[in-house]
Amino acid sequence: MLDRAREFDGADPLAKYRDRFELPAGVIYLDGNSLGKLPKDTPARLERVVRQEWGQDLIRSWNSAGWIDMPQRVGAKIAPLIGARPNEVIACDSTSVNLFKLISAALAMRSGRKVVLSEPGNFPTDLYMIEGLERQGIANRRLAPREQLAKALDEDVALLLLTHAHYKTGEVFDMAALTRAAHEAGALVLWDLSHSGGALPVQLNECDADFAVGCGYKYFNGGPGAPAYAYVAERHLPDLQQPLTGWFGHKAPFAFSDDYEAAPGIEKLLCGTPPILGLAALEVGVDLIAEIGVDRLHEKSKALSEFFRACLQAQGVNLDLVSPTDPDARGSQLSFRHREAYAICQALIARGVIGDFRDPDILRLGFAPAYLRFEDIAEAARHLAEVLGSGEWQRAEFRQRAAVT
Ligand SMILES: Cc1ncc(COP(=O)(O)O)c(C=O)c1O
C-alpha cells in the first residue's frame, strides 16, 4: 500500500500545502478535527502583533493596525467558506457562548414557542446551553432521534439546533431538507458547523439557514481556544436581539452612553473586548484554508479516508465503523467502535499516531487533508493493524485515563 500511497502523493495537487504547517517529527496527526495544526506563518504574525502592534504601538493599534474591526474582518473571510455573505459572519467568543446568544435570540423571535429541538447525543455543549436556558424558564428542551426529527417539529418548536457533521460519528445532516422542514413548521434553525467549517462545503445561504456557529481551532487551525464564529442570515439582522448586551455590541461603543442600543449589523453579536492575539492566529489559519479551497480539501479528505479503509482491509483489520460508509455522507473523519478504544488510542499515540477517544468506546480518526499525505495514512493503518494484532494495547500504561482524551 505504501507504493500506491506514494503514487497518490505524487499526483496530489494539495501536497505542496503540507509544508505550510509545522510538522513535528515522528507524528502522524489524525486529530485536526479537534485541534488543527500550527500554520508556519502564525508565529511570525503573533510576533508582529505582540512586539510591534502591542509592544511599540500600544493602544494606537486599535486604529492603526485595524484591531477594532478584526472580528468582522475575520468573519468576512470565513463567510465564503461556509456559503454566507461577508456581513453575516463574525469571529468572536467561544462556540458555547455563541450558542447561548443565538438560541436566546431565536427564542425571542418566536414568541409563544419555547421548544428548542435537538437530537440526543448532540455535542454536549449544545445540549447544555439549551438546558441552561431551560433553567432560566426561557426554553424547553426536546430531544428526538434524527430519524424522528421531522415528526417532532410541531407548532411549539421555536428552534431546531443540530450539529451538521456529528462529532462522534461524522454523520452529516441534509442541511437543506431539515432547514426546509423546520421553516415549514414555523421554526428557525441553528447549525453547529464545528466539524464542517473548513472541511466540508457548506451552503448556509443556499439552504436558507437562519443561524450558525462553529469552532476556530479545528479545521481552521486557529490554535487552542481560538475565537469561534457566528452567522446570522442578513434578513434577521435588523430584528435580532442577543442577550449579552456588552459594550462592543453597542452601535457606538465609544460614545459611552448609559443606555444600550444594539449595532445594526453582525457586530451586535459582540460582547466584550475582542481577543486580538487569538483573532490574529485565527486569521492566518482561515487565510490558508481559503487559499487551498474547501472543495479541494473535501475531495482529498474523502480520498484519504477511503484509502485508510482500503489499507485496513488489505491488512485484514475488521473494525466496527460507526461513520457512514459513503464518504459523501460523513465529515472528514472515521470513527470505530471498540470496547478497548481508549487503550488502542493510547497505544497508537505512543507510536506517534495521534487520534482521539470519545467516551465510551469510540476511536476517532480525523483526516485533515491540508497536511496529511497518503503515505501517512498507509503508515497509520499499518500501526493500527500492528497494535490490534500484537495486543500491545493491553499494556497497563495505556489504560491510565488522562483529563483530556
Ligand atoms: C460540535 C461542537 N460544538 C461545540 C464545541 C465546543 O465549542 P467551544 O469549546 O468553542 O465552546 C465542540 C468542541 O469540540 C464541538 O465539537
The ligand as a Tripos MOL2 file, in Angstrom:
@<TRIPOS>MOLECULE
LIG
   16    16     1     0     0
SMALL
NO_CHARGES

@<TRIPOS>ATOM
      1 C1        -19.9010   20.2260   17.6500 C.3       1 LIG1
      2 C2        -19.1760   21.0470   18.6640 C.ar      1 LIG1
      3 N1        -19.7580   22.1570   19.1610 N.ar      1 LIG1
      4 C3        -19.1430   22.9150   20.0970 C.ar      1 LIG1
      5 C4        -17.9030   22.5780   20.5740 C.ar      1 LIG1
      6 C5        -17.2710   23.3680   21.6980 C.3       1 LIG1
      7 O1        -17.0110   24.6500   21.3630 O.3       1 LIG1
      8 P1        -16.3340   25.6710   22.4020 P.3       1 LIG1
      9 O2        -15.3720   24.9110   23.2330 O.co2     1 LIG1
     10 O3        -15.6750   26.6760   21.4800 O.co2     1 LIG1
     11 O4        -17.4060   26.2920   23.1890 O.co2     1 LIG1
     12 C6        -17.2530   21.4490   20.0690 C.ar      1 LIG1
     13 C7        -15.9070   21.0880   20.5610 C.2       1 LIG1
     14 O5        -15.3230   20.1110   20.2350 O.2       1 LIG1
     15 C8        -17.9070   20.6630   19.1020 C.ar      1 LIG1
     16 O6        -17.3400   19.5480   18.6270 O.3       1 LIG1
@<TRIPOS>BOND
     1     1     2 1
     2     2     3 ar
     3     2    15 ar
     4     3     4 ar
     5     4     5 ar
     6     5     6 1
     7     5    12 ar
     8     6     7 1
     9     7     8 1
    10     8     9 2
    11     8    10 1
    12     8    11 1
    13    12    13 1
    14    12    15 ar
    15    13    14 2
    16    15    16 1
@<TRIPOS>SUBSTRUCTURE
     1 LIG1         1 GROUP 0 **** ****
